[in-house]
Amino acid sequence: MSITVTFIDPRGKAVETVAENGENMLRAGQAAGLPLEGTCEGQMACSTCHVIVAAEWFDRLPPASEEEEDMLDFAAGARRTSRLSCQIELTEQMDGLTVTVPANSSDARKM
């Protein structure tokens, strides 16, 4: 089953993308052209894939690990509903999920 995820880009534009069950949110966002760097390639050694999960979705996601919480301390503009997109495996229950890519994100791949 395909999962629809809506990313709100740093300029406020909604970018809807379709991902497969089990796909990593970071990879889905990158495939949609969003500025999610993912410098450490999912090893939780950076916070360049930081997203802000819509409040109504936050408690429906599996909780962040202690390591992820620690890394979010380094994310620019982190909020209560912040997550590292590399740590979210998309499931059927997440169909319709909305996340925001913070305005202060940067993508070194495009420099």
N, C-alpha and C positions, 0 to 999 in steps of 0.2 A: 504494500500500500504506500502511496505517496503522501508526504506530509507537506503542507503549505506553511511556510514561515514568512512573516512580514518583518522586514528590517526597516527601521526608520534611519535613513542615512544622516550624516552630520549636518546636512542642510535642511532636514525635516521632510525630505521626500520619501514616500513609502516605496519600498522595493520588495515585491512579492516574489518568492522563489519556491520551487518545489524540490524537495529532497526525498531520499529513500529512507525507509525505516532502518535505523542503526547508523545512519550517516552522522558524522561529526558536524556540529553547528558551525565551527570555524571554517571547515572546508566548504560547506553550503554557502556561507556568506562570501567567501573568497570567489567561488564560482559565479556568484551573482555580481561580482565587480565591486564589492564593498571594501572600504579601507580597514580591513582587519589583518594586521601584519602577521601575527603568529610567529614571531621571530624564533621562539624556542621549539616550534613545531609540536606543541602539545605536551611538552615535558614539565610544565609549570615552573619555568625558570624566568618568566617575564610576565608582563600584564598587557601586552600589545594586542590581545584579542578580547579585551574588556568590552562587555556589552551591558546594557541596563535592561533587565527583564521587566515587561509591563507588570504592574502591581498585581493585577488579577491572575497572572500566570505564575508569579514567583513561588508561592507555596505549593504549587502543583508539580514543581520540578523536584527531582531528588536533591537533597541538601548538599551544599558544598562541603568538601572535605576541609579539615583543619589547614592543610597545605594550601588549598585554593584560597581560603580566607586570608591566610598570611600574605599570599601574593597579591590579593586585591588591595592590601594596604598600600601598594606601590602604584595602583592604577589612578591616573589623573581623573578627577571628577567622580570617584567611586561613591555609590549610594547604598542604601540598605538592600536594594534589589539588584545590585551588581553581581555579575558572574563572569567567569572566563569562558568564552565560547568554545574553547578547545576541550573543556571538561563536560560539555553537554552532548550526550548521545541522543539524537532525535528518535522519538518513539511515536507510535500511532496516537497516543494520548496527548501529544503535543501539537497535533494538527490545529492550525490557526494561531499558534504562538506568535507574539509580537515582541521584538526586542529593538532597542535603540543603540546605534553606534554613537558614542559621545562626540560632541562637537570638537573636543580637544584631542581627538585621536589623530594619529599620523600613520602614514603608510610609506615606509622607506622604499618599498618596491616601486613607487611611482615618482621618486625624486630624481 
